[in-house]
C-alpha cells in the first residue's frame, strides 16, 4: 500500500507516515512486516549512515557478517551456519537447493505462500490460508514447478499423512510457513516428528514470524527445531536482508553455488546488528504482542453492537503481533463491509491491510490504537448509513 486517491507516501517517522499532501497516517502496514522498530529509527539510521560513509561492498568476507551470523545462530537450536541473501523469495529458493543437495531427493512439499519464484508460486494458493484463498491466473507453466508440490490440505493431519505417504519417493523437504497452520503450537511438533521419521528435512519459512512473535520465531514458541530456517523481513528494520540458517553440513554454499553480488552488502548487516541490539534488550516482542492485543480489542469494541461487527472482527493472525480483519470469504456482504472499513479508516488517517494481516511496530502507542479505533468506527457508520 503506497498510494491512495492519487497521493503517495513520502516519509515516515516512528509509527506514522505522511503522504505528499501532508496527511499523516498511523501505519499498521509497516512495509508488510519489515518495519519492527519504527520508520526512521535513529539508532538504525545512524549505524547505516556511518557504514555508507565507510563503503558497503568489498572483496572477501567481513567481521560484520561473521558476528551477525553468530548472533543469529544462537537464536535457533541446532543451527551452526547461515548464509545472507536479500529477499524472502531468494532465501526460500536457497533453502530448497540446500535440501535437495543434502538429501539427494528432488521433491519438496510446500504449504502456503513462499514467494514469487516460478517453482514456488501456485495459482491455487492465496497469500494466506485463513480467509483469502483465491485462484488467480499465472503465466507460469506447470513444468516450471521444478519438483515442488503444493499441499491443499486444510488440516495438519492431512499434511502429516502426505509426508508419511508421499506416493513415490520420499520428499527432500517439507516447506511450511507457521502461520498457515491452524494451531502451530501443537501442529509443528507433529510435522517435526513426521519429517524425522521419513528423513525429510523440515524447512520453516519464518519470514513473517522470526524476530516478531519471538526472537527465535515459531520454533522458540513451539519448542521445536527446524532443519533449515528462512528468516528476513523484520531482521533489519526495513533494509533488505534475509537468511537461511541451519546445521553446517546443510548450509553448503560452495557446493550449492549460492552466492549473490549483494549478499555481503554491509549497510543491511549493520542495520540488522542494531535492530537485534534493540530487540534483545528492549522486550520488543512482548510490546508488539501487547499493542496488537490492545488494537484487536479496540477495533472490536468500535464495531460491537452494530451489524458491521457481525460481519467483520479483528483477530490475531495466529499471534497477537499480527492483527487481522477477518471477514467470511463466502459472504459478499462481509467482504464489502471489510473493504469499506479499510478504505474509510485510510481516509481518516489509519492504514490497515484488507486481505492480509496487519503488523505492529515498537513505536505504536495506545494513542495510535485509540485514533485507529475511532477511524474504524466512523468508517463502519458510513458504510451502514
Secondary structure, 3 states (H helix, E strand, C coil): CCEECCEEEEEEEECEEEECCCCEEEECCHHHHCCCCCECCHHHHHHHHHHHHHCCCCCCCCHHHHHHHHHHHCCCCCCCEEEEECCHHHHHHHHHHHHHHHHCCCCEEEECCCCCCHHHCCCCCCCCCCCCCCCCCCCCCHHHHCCEEECCCCCHHHHHHHHHCCCCCCCCEEEECHHHCCCHHHHHHHHHHHHHHCCCEEEEEECCCECCCECCHHHHHHCCCCCEEEECHHHHCCCCCEEEEECCCCCCHHHHCCCCCCCCCHHHHHHHHHHHHHHHHCCHHHHHHHHHHHHHHHHHHHHCCCHHHHHEEEEECCCCCCEEEEECCCCHHHHHHHHHHHHHHHHCCEECCCCCCCCCCCCCCHHHHHHHHHHHHHHHHHHHC
